[in-house]
Amino acid sequence: MSVVAAYLYQNGSRVRPVAIDEPTPCIGDRSEFVWIGLLDPTEQELLVLQDKYGLHPLAVEDAFKAHQLPKVDVYGDQLFVVVRTAHLEQDSIRYGETAVFVGKHHIISVRHGSARAHKELRRQLEASPALLSQGVDYVLHGVLDFVVDGYLPIVEAIEEEVLAMEQQALNTSLARDQVARIFRLRREMLRFQRILGPMSEVCSKLARLDMPCVDVEARPYFSDVLDHVRRVQAMVDGLREVLTSVFEVSALLEQQRQGEITRQLAAWAAILAVPTAIAGIYGMNFENMPELKTTYGYFVVLSVIAVLCVTLYLRFRRAKWL
C-alpha cells in the first residue's frame, strides 16, 4: 500500500485515521479537513481518490505519470499544484516530483522520487495547531516551504565545492577531471534553473492571484516561500558565474605559467647559445686560425664565454625572465 499517512484533522488536531476508499467524512468548517499522503501510488489508488474527492481526471493523470514542471492549475473549486523536489546523490542533483490536490476540505500529496518524507512536516504542523486549524491552504504552504527548504543545502554544498576549486585554481592548475567537474556542475545549475523558474511562478500565483482554497490571510506565507525561491535562484546564478570565472581564471593562469616557462626556456637557450656559437667557430678546424696558436687563447675564450653568459643571465634576471 502506498498510503504513507491519511488523517482527519479538526481545529488543528489529528482526530483519526481515514481510508482512501471510505466515504468522504462529514466536514464542518474550514478547520476540518483530510490530509492524505501517498508515495508512488498505483493508478487504481488514484482513481479511488478521484471518485471519493472529485479530483479532475487530467490532474490525476499528471500526478500518476509524474513528468511535469512546477505548475498550478485550477479545476473548478480545487487546485492542482506540482512542485519538483531535489536532493544530492553521488555529487549530482536528483529530482523528484510532488503533486498536491487541494480542495476546501482535503489535501492530497503524491510523491515520486522524493528523498525526504513528509513525516517531519506533519510533526511540525501538528505542533502548531493554531496554524493548522486555518485550513488546507496553510498545509499547502507547509509543503511548498518544505520542498524549497530542501534546495538550500544542495546549493550550499555545491558552493563549498566551487569555492575549494576556486582556491585551488589560484594556487595550482586544475586537473582534467576537475575541469570536467566544472562543466558538469554548470549543466547541473542550468537544469536547476529550469526548475526554479517555474517554482517561482507557482509561488507568485499563490501569493498574488485569487485562487480557490487559498485565503487572503494565507498569501503572505506564500510570499515568504517566493522569497526563499528567489534567494536560491540568486545563489544559483552566482554559482554559475563563479564556475565560469573559475574556469577562465584557471585557463588564464595556466597560460601565464606556460608563458613564464617559455620565457625561462628562451632565456636559457640564449645563454647557452653563446658558448655553443663560440665553440662552433673554433671547432671548424681551419688551418689558418691564429687564435689556436695563442698561448693563453683557451683561457681567454673561456673568460669571454663566462662574461657573456653572466651578462645575459643578469639582464634576463633584471627583466624577470629568470
Order of alpha helices (4+ residues) and beta strands (2+ residues): beta-beta-beta-alpha-alpha-beta-beta-beta-beta-alpha-alpha-alpha-alpha-alpha-alpha-alpha
